[in-house]
Amino acid sequence: MADFTTATEVRPRGTAGAARAFDVTLDAQWTVSGKPHGGYLLAVLGRAAAEVANGRPHPLAVSASFVEPAAPGEAVAEIETLREGRGTTQLRARLLQDERVKAECLLTQGLLDDRDTWWSTETPEPIPAEEDCFLAPPEVPELGLSAPFLAEIEHRLDPALLGFTVGRPSGQGLVRGWQRRAGGLSWDPLSVLVALDVIPSATLDLGISGWAPTIQFSAYLRRLPASGPLQTRLRANTVGSGSIDLTAHLWDDKGRLVAQASQIAAVRIPDGAAPGSR
């Protein structure tokens, strides 16, 4: 088991064609159902990209395709610079194991600040205080949930949306709550990437159990967060043809939008009407 900094460590190994290559060790602590968490994989690639981006340490935008599941253990990150502009650097990143591509993404690197938001339509909804929300455990065998990384990224859930835990999902396709790094650690842009790939998923609130592997994931980081928890909202939008699309928003404890993401994931759709259907 490794802490986040150690678990995302990258070790230069030279070049691979036009790309710079780094050795990485994917840690079993940062998994869901035995497979490395998608946000964690993006944080590993973001760590490698920061080594290449010449003083632009923060991922501003990430667009990733998850080609096939990775596994805990040794892997290689390859980073290719596409363009260096005045304020941003664009890069291509690949994660490989056994010479097979596991994830490939485009990253835009830059420098985030902590200034207040000038204007936004995205505002956090009223939810119970952090101490009044339910701490999601890393292991819930009854729901088929195994997410050891929840011991490091604590997620407290709005009690009003916990019906799925007793077989009565609300049908809203919604997860709300607070996320905090264990031990009082501060958020940084790479750990925010983990928080954006929210666990538990909104699929549970629709009565959809089992693993929902992410196919494509796009994230946008907007600012450096204030210290403290991140208010989290994950919303399912449309389910059909074996897939679900979800949107996530994170606000700091000053109510300022920190990051947002959208993804499409594969799901096994249950027979019958969705919960809450008329």
N, C-alpha and C positions, 0 to 999 in steps of 0.2 A: 504494500500500500504506500502511495506517495502523495505528498501534498501537491496542490495545484501547480506551483512553480516547478517542482521537480517532475511532475507528471507531464508537463508541456515542454520540458527541456529539449533543445535541439543541439546536435553536435555536428559541426561542419565536417564533410567528408570529401569535398572537392567539387568538381563540375561533372555534369552529365549532358553533353552537347551544349546547348545554349543556356542551360539551367544550372543553378547551384544546388548541390545536394546536401542533405542533412540526415544523420541517423537520429531516430527517435525510438523511445520505448513506450508503447501504449499500455497504460496501467489499468489493471483489472478493477481498481476502485472506481474508475470513471466509466462505468458501464451501465447498460439497461438490458436486462435479460441476457447477460453474458457478452453483449456486444458493445464496443465503445460508443458512448453517447455522441450523437451527431454534432452538438455544439462543442463538445470537448475536442473532436477531430478538427473542427474549424479553428479552435483556439491553438492547437498544435501547429496547423498550417500558418495561422496568423503570427505565431512566435517566429517561425522560420522566415516569413515575409518581412517582418520587422528587421531581421538581420541583413536583408538585401536592400531595403528601401531607403537607405542613406538619410537617416535622421527623421524619417516619417514613421513613427512607431505604432500609430493607431490605425486599425481597420475602420474605414469610413463606410465601405460597402463591400459585401461579400455575396457572391452568387455561386452556389455549389450544387453539383450533381453527385449523388451517392451511387456509385456504379455497382458495388456489391459490398456485403458486410465485411468490415475489418474484424480483427481479433486482437485481444491483448497480446503484447509481445513486440518484437522488433519490427520496425518499418522504416521507410525512407520517405522524406519530404523533398520534392524537387520544386524549385522556385525560379521562374523565368521572368525577367523584367520586360514588359511590353513597351512602356513609355514612361519617361520622367518629365513631368510638367513643372510649372512654376510652384504649384501648391500641392500637387498630388503625384503619386507614382502608381501606375497600373501594372499588375503582375498576374501571371498564371501560376497556379499551384496544383501539384498532384501528390497524393499519398499512395504509396505502393507497398505491398507485402508480397513476398515470393514473386517479384517482378510483375505482379498484376495490379492494375489501377483499382483502388478502392474508392477514392473520392477525387474529384477534380473541380477546381473553382477559379474564379476570377476575383481578385481583390483590388480595391482602391485604397491605398494607404495615405495618411495625412497626419494632421495634428489637431486633436480635439481640445476644446477649452471648456471652462466651467461657467461661462457667462449665461445669464438668464435667457430663456426663450423670448424672442421678439414677438412672435405671433404663432398660434396653433389652434386648430380645431379639435385636437386630441387632448381631452382632459380626463383625469382619473375619476372613476365613479366612486360614490360613497360606499365604503365597505367597513366591516368591523375593524377595530384596532388590532394590531399585530398580536397582542397577548390574548385576544379573544378568538383567534383563529386556530384551527387544528393543525398540529405539526404532522406532515406526511411522513410516515415511517419508511425506511429504505426497503423493507421487505413486507409484502402483504400477499402471502400465498393464496388466499381465497380469491383475490382479484388477478392472480398471475403476475403481480408486480414485483420485480426485483430490480432495484435501482440503488446500488451501494453509494453512488455519488451524492445521494440526498443526505448523507451524513456530513458532507462538506458544503453543499449548497442547500440550506434548510428552506423548506417551502411550507408556509402556513396557509391553510385553505379556508376560504369563507365557509362557515358552517351551513349557510343557506343552500350550498351546492354540493352537499355530501350525500345526497340520496342514493347515489350509485353504490355507496359502500354497503347498503342494506338491500340492494336489488331494486331500488326505485329511482332510476336516473330521472332528472328533471326534463330532459329532452331539449334543453336550451343550447346544448353544445358549448358550455361555458365553464372556464376555470378562472377563479379570481382569488387573490390572496397576496401574500408578502413573501419575498425571497431575501435571505440574508446569508452571508458567508459565515460559516462556523468559526468560533473563536474570536469574533469581532473583527475579522479581517475586512479591509476596505475593498470595494469593487474597483476593478480596472477594466479597460475595454475587452480584454481577452476573456475574463471571467463573465462579463456581460453576455458574450456569445453563448456561453453555457446556459445562462439564465433565460435567453431567448428561446431555446429549444425546450419548452416547458414540459416537465413531468410532475404529476400525472397529466396525461393528455386529455383534451376535451372529448375524445372518443368515448371515454368512460361515461360521461354525462349523456351520451346518446345510446347507452346500452351496448356499445361495441367493445368487446373484450379482445385480448390478445395483442400481439405486437403489431404496430402500424409503422412499417419501415418508411423513412423519409426518402422520397425520390428526388425532389429538388427543394432547395432552401435558399431564400434571399434575405439578407439582413442589412439594416441601415443603422449605424450608430450616430447619434445626434449630438451628444455632449458627454463630458466627464460627470459622473454622478456625484451628488453630495454623499457624505458618509451616512450610513444607516441603511435600512431595508429598501428594497425596490418593490413598489406596488406592481402587481402582475395581472394582466388580463390576456387570456387565450380564448379565442372564439373560433368555433367551427362555422364554416360558411355553407358549403354544399357537399353532400355525400351522394355518390352515384358512380356507376361503371367501375366499381372496385377501388375508388379512391376518395379521399377527403382533402379539402383545402382548409387551411387554418391561418389565422393572423394573430400575432402576439404584439403587445405593447408593454413597455416598462417605464415607470415614472419613479423618480427619486422621492425622498420624503419631503421635498419642497414642492412637489406636484409638477415637476418639470419632466417633459418627455426625454428619456435617455436613449431609447432604442426601440426599433420595431422590426418585425420580420413577417414573412409569409412563406408557407410551404405547402407542398402537395405530398401526400403519403398514401401508401397502399393499405386498404382495409378489406376485411371480410365482412360484408354487410349481412346482418341477421335477417332471417325470414320475418315477414310481417311488417306492420307499420312502425314507424319510428316513435319513440316515446313523445308524448305531447301532441301527436297528430290527431286531427279531428276526422 
